[in-house]
């Protein structure tokens, strides 16, 4: 169990379980399994896609700050990525547009689910951006580095150089594992991963 103190969150209802993991570790698969167990999941990445998609609320602001990175389908993630990846100043400018909007969506999600015993906040940069302080417990998805590399390099437009640049922005997997309350292994058969998630879900049902 993690020794980081999050006392205020532990008393909150619903209980907030933070779900995180580095790129390609299988977080989306784990989130879907929590939903299958009847636990509501707030997916920060999905919210970003919605805000940046066709007609998305942030498209105009992103185009104004990063000209030429949007079109009829919303934000062109490859063009935007080319401008911000590896550039701290530009990445901070993008985050200043995106993070407040995602935060508002998360508040709406919590209000809608305030009667639930537990919810999952699926947040890729939970450690990197300080979100770990606002949750009651942390579940980290993890897989061996060679599996992570294989999964990520299958993605369209992904290169090993891009993967290295993304990894540099993320807290290393070994550190995330050390700080987790629960480690979910996704480099094993899905049935094993699902069994781990069922066990975690039952812990919270028994609270």
N, C-alpha and C positions, 0 to 999 in steps of 0.2 A: 504493500500500500504506500501511496505517496505521503511524504511528511510535510508537504506544503499546506499551509493553513488557509482554509476558505470557510470560516465559521458562519458568516452571515448567509452564504448560499446554502449551507447544509440545513438551515431552518426554513428555507423558502418552500412554498408549494406553488407550482410543481417543483420537484427536485430536478435540478439541471445537470444532466450528464453530458459532458463535452466529448465529442467524438472527433478525433483528428488523426493525422498520419501524413507522411511525406508523399510526394507525387508517385503515383503508380503502385501504392501499397494496398489498394483494394477497399478504400473507404466507402465508395458508392455501393459496392456489394454489401458491406457491413451495414450501411444505413438502411438498405432495402430489407435486410434481415430483421433489423429492429422494428421496422414498420410492420413486417409480417407477424411479429410478436405483439402487435397492437400498441406499440409505443410511438407517439407522434414525433416526427423528425423535422427540424428546421434545417434545410439544406442551403447554406450560404452561397455555394457555387451556383446552384440552380437559380437563386434569386438574382445573382449578378448576371447570369445569362438572360433572364427575363428583362431586367432593367436595361441591358445592352442590346436586346434583340429588336426585331422589326417593331417600330412604334414605341420602343422602350423609353422610360422616363429620363434616362441619362444620356441618350444618344446625342441630343443637341449640345449638351454641356461638354461631352467628350469631343465632338467635332470642333467646337469652338476652341478648345485647348490643344487638341491634336488634329489639326486640319488634314483631311484626306484619309482618315482612318475609319470612316463610316460610309454606308451606302444604303440602298433600299432594304437590305437584310439586317440593318442595324450596324453594330460595330464589327469591323473586320479584325478578328482577334490576332491574326498573324501580322497585319500591318501595325496594329497597336503594340503588340508584343515587341516588334522590331524597334519601336521608339523607346519603350520603357525598360526592357530587359537589360540589366547591367548598368542602367543609368539611375542612380539613387534619387536625383532631383526630380526627374520626370516620373519615376514610379511614385514618389511622394505626392506629386501633383494629381496623378490618377487616383490614388488612394483617398485624397481629400474630397474627390467627387463621389467615389463609390461607397466608402465606408459609412458615411452618415445615412445614406439611403438604405443600405443593408441593415443598419442598426434599427431604423424605424420599422422595417419589415419584421425584424426579430421581435420587437416589442409587440407588434400586432399579433404575431404567432403566439406569444406567451399569454396575451390577454385572451385569445380564443381558447387556449388550453389551460386556463388557470384552475379548472376543477380537476385536472389530471394529477395523478400521484407523481409521475415522472415524465419528462420529455427529453429528447436528444437534440443537442445543438451540434450539427455537423459543420465544423469550422476548420478549413484546411490550415490556417495560420494561427491556431489557438495559442500556441506558445509564443510564436514570433511577435504577435501583436498584443499580448497581455490578456487575452480572453480567458486564460486559465484561472485568473483571479475571481472571475464572476460565476464559476460553475462549482457544483458540489463535489463532483468526482470526474475523473478523466479516463476515457478509454482510448487507447492508441492502437491503430491497425499497423501491422508490421509483417514484412516478408523479407527473405534473404535478398541481398543487393542484386544478385544476378537475375532474380525473378523480376524485381522492380525495373531493372534496365531493359529486360526483354519486353515487358508490358508497355513501358513508356515509348520505346523506339518503334513500336507498332503504330503509334499515333500519327495521323497525317501531318506532314511538315516538321516532324520532330527530328532533331539530330543529336548526336552525342554531345556536341558543344552546347546546345540549348539545354540539355539535361544537366550538364555540369553547372551552367549559369543558374538554373532553377535551384539545384541542390545547395549552391552557395548562399541562397537567400533563406534556406530552411534550416531549422534546428536539426542536427543529425539524428538519425533514427535511434541510435544507442542512447542518446540523451533523453529523447521522448519516452523510450521504454522505461528508463530509470525513474522518470517523473510520473509515470502513469499509475493509476489505481488498478486498471485492468489492461492487459495486453491481449489483443485479438490477433491470432496468427492467421494470415490469409495466404500463406505459401503452401498450405495443406489442402486436402480435398474440401470442397464447399460444405460437405456434411459435418466435418470437424469444426469448421468456422461457425456454422449455424448452431452447433451444440454449445460452443463457448458463449455465443450471444444469448441463447435460451437461458443459460445458467446466470448470466449477468441480469437479464430481464427478470428472472425469478427472484433474484436478490432484492430488487426494488419492489416487486409485488409483495414481498414478505415484510417490507418496512413497517 
